[in-house]
Amino acid sequence: MKRRDFLQGTLLAGAALSPATRRSKSPVLPSSRPPAPQAFELDEATIASLQEGMASGRLTSRSITERYLSRIAAVDKAGPTLNSIIELNPDALSIADQLDRERREGKLRGNGALHGIPVLVKDNLDTGDRMATTAGSLALVGSTASRDATVVERLRAAGAVLLGKTNLSEWANFRSTSSTSGWSARGGLTRNPYILDRNACGSSSGSGSAGAANLAAITIGTETDGSIVCPASICGLVGIKPTVGLVSRAGIIPISATQDTAGPMCRTVADAAAVLAAIQGADPRDPATRAGGAHPLVGVTLARDGLRGARLGIARQGFGLPPSVEPVLAEAIAALKQEGAVIVDPAEIPNVAKLGDPELDVLLYEFKAGIAEYLATRGPAVAMKTLADLIAFNTGAREKEMPWFGQEIFERAQKKAGLTAPAYRRALATCRGLSRGQGIDLVMARHRLDAIVAVTTGPSWPTDLVNGDRYTGGCSTPAAVAGYPHVTVPGGWVRGLPIGISFFGKAWSEARLIRFSYAFEQATRQRRPPQFLPTV
């Protein structure tokens, strides 16, 4: 989850950090001299190009994996020092070797699309291997999960090479009202590869930064509200937040049972669609996927003329976006029209401003219940079993866990009752009503829309560990609260900083949104790799 304006306004607006919270060594700042961009053979490589290389014998899964490991050493751990990866998989090369053997024997896993392709996953997805799963918290360091998250299981079944885990905003940015996105006690601060002193957005900041910098072929993020689409937009990636229930959440450290989902963060729409197809589907470990099993992602069309005849509504109000993004939206609208879309402008979503308070209430209730349920799966190796235990741990480890910001959200969630509380039920009903029937569904029916289009986020802001995030607005909340799908695609630039364009709509409309996104991507071609500039 990204730390949104409602967290500041509803909890401790403008709260000053205590002297104990401020004490810490200063972070290493980027050099004033721009580092030379690193030449890289696999720069901007797609799944298709890597598969062609392996099919021809020019590449192997091992050689691809070795190249990405070298890139990580040169860019993430040295040079620009993005700090986007929290842990590398010690078994990555042996996995690649096994997949190469299978290929030589004529055996490809899944449909073959991901066989031998390296992937980085966010450090809130369980991996039943030698890597830890910690959500960036020291409270879980030294323990491993007993089995893979279902998303990880499906990536392995499809033949992906689990290269490592990405850093994140600790506890998916649901700990403090004054947090800095991209920082965790375990992983430190992740940097934006386009402008190093700018934020990579949270909480999937590591996945965004690593994907943008070509540290893996594909990355996986998670979202409660904005944590796929915000870092994807700010880091120049395609991000798909699926309908809640299309992708299993089993084995993912939770915030919200009604809003959480995992999804792909890739450099192209085609790659993101291929990953989503591999990780989707019903799972007995996650009851929400019963509905998803009835709406599988099939028949996705990636066609250059995919926008022809589409009725698209333009939404602007309620997102807090700065004027600097208006030219990006104007150019996007012109491109959509050029590609044959019918534009309804404006098509504002009602009640966006009313979602903040009830959404936060729902998340507080669901986090307290969900984190206890998750911690129980980690067994005796993890001493913490409740949110109260985590609060106590953070208090005892204040110098390391809370050098910059506190745990006000944890403390407020701890005061909540269980999920049978009438106040929770009322807040959840309010969220669903305002975001669905009185929100997205209403505006789409009124204008007979196929999708809604908006600017995903404002430009990235300077990272400020003292004062926390200075969020520049975004459109993630309506689809997040509704549990509806949302795709962001690179759409333009503001002073060297990427800006995404969003397509979102009703539940289970992923295939349609992907079709529109692909046609827009092909028409505009706004994605370009970062140059690791130190500042604007």
C-alpha positions, 0 to 999 in steps of 0.5 A: 500500500502507498501512504495516502493523504487520508493516513495523514489527515485521519490519523496524526496530521503533520505529527512531529517525530520524537527525538528518539524517532529522529536519531539515526545515521544519515542515509548515503546520498547519491553522488553529485556526479551522474554515474555513467549508464551501464551497458547491458546486453539484456537491456529492455529484453522482453519475455519473447526475445529471451525465449527466442534466444533460448530456443535458438541456443544463443542464450540459456536460462543460466546465461540469462540468470548470470547476466541479471546477477551481474547487472544487480552487482553493478547497478543495485549493489554498486554504481547508482546503488538502487538498493532495490533487492533485499535478498538474492536466491542462493539457488537461482543458478541451480534452478536455471540449470535444471530448467535448461536440462528440461528444455534440452529434453524437450520439456517446457513447463506451463505453456512455455512462456516463462520457462527459464525466465528470471523473476524478482518477487516482493519480500511479502510473498512467502518462498519455501526455500532458503530466502526469508520472508520479512515484509522488510521487518527485523521482527521476521529476520532469520525465519523462513516460510514453510511453503511458497505463496501460491503466486510463487508456486505458479511462477515455479510451475510455469518455469520461472527462475526465482532470482530473489526478493525486492525491498519494499516499504516496511509492512507494505507501508501500513505502519506509520502516518509519516513513513517514507516509501521504499524504506524498511528496517531490513532493506534500507532505502530503495532509490528511483533509477530515473532520478536517484534522489526521488522516491520509487513509491510504495510499497512495491518500490523495490519491484518498481525500481528493479524492473525499471533498471532491468535487474530481472525480466519481470517483477511481482508487486502487491497492492492494497491501494496504489502499491502496484500502479504507483511504483509502476507509474513512477518507475516507467513500468506497466503494472496490472492490479487484478480484480481481487480474487483473480490471483491468490493471496495465500502466503502473502503477508496481508493488510486487507482481505477485501483489497489485497492482491498481487500482480505483475510489474513489467516493461511491456504490456505483453510481458505483464499479460503473460505473467498474469495468465501464469499466476491467476486462478482458483486456489483453495487456500484463498476463498476469494478466488472462488469468484476468480475461478469463474472468471479466468483470464482467457482470450486476451487480444494484443492487437495494434488496433485494440482501441478502435471503437472503445468508449473511454471516459476521462476522469480528473477530479478527486485525485489531487494531481498537479497541473504538470501532468495535464499535458501528459493527459492531453497527449494521451487523449489525442493518441486514444482518439487517433487510434479510434477510441470514442472519448467521453470527457469528462466522466468523473467518478462520484464520491471519490472524496468520501472513500478515505475515512471508511477505507482506512477503517476497513484496513485497520480492522482487517490488518489486525485480524489478517496479520494474526492469521498469517503469523500463525502460519509461520510456526514456532520459528517466529515468536510474534503471533499478534499485532501486539507482539509486533508493536512490542518488538518495534518498541524494543528495537526502536533505534533500528526499527523506528529511526525515522518514523513510528508505528501509529497505524499499528497502534490504531489497528490494535485498538480495533475489535474483531471482524464481527464488529458492527462498525467494521461491517458498516465501513465495509458496506460504505466502501463497497457502495461508494466505490462500486454502485455509487462510483465506478459502476455508476459512471460507466453505466451512465456513459456506456463506457468500456473503461475509465482513463486517468493519469496514474500518479503525479511525478515522483517527489524528493525522498525525505526521511525526516518529513516522510512522503510528499505524495503528488496525487493519483487515481488508485483509490476507486478501483482499489476500494472496489476490488476492481482491475487497474492497468497503468502504462507509461504515458509521458514525462514531466522533467525526466520523470515517468508518468503513467496512464491508467485504464480501469473498469468493472470487475473481471474486465482485465482482458479488455483493459489489457487490450486497450493498454497494449494498443495505447502502448504500441501507439505511444511508445513512452517507455524508456530505460533510466539513466540514473541521474543524481537529481533534476 
